[in-house]
Amino acid sequence: MLLTHYQKVKDELKQLMAYSGVKIVDEKAGAFNNLEKYELLGEAGSWKMRTVIFFSDNGLTYTFQYQSQEEFFIIFYNDFDKIINSFTTQKK
């Protein structure tokens, strides 16, 4: 059931990006801090966008999105990375 949820969220994100005119330039999937992680990098003109989604065991989905004009995207990319790399969820 969760696998279906993961795929549905991924498909909806891709559809939203396409509808918004965002070209997907990179896609990654993996694990991070005991969570499934999915990441898309997109661009539209001089704008860049990075979306990171974490899927937890209990069905919750956490989405982080960073978008800006390319020069600022590059400047603050490491700050966004720090936020992503610090994300954890509490165990019940």
Secondary structure, DSSP 8 states (H G I E B T S, - for coil): -HHHHHHHHHHHHHHHHHHTT-EEEEEEEEEETTEEEEEEEEEETTEEEEEEEEE-TTS-EEEEEEEEEHHHHHHHHHHHHHHHHT------
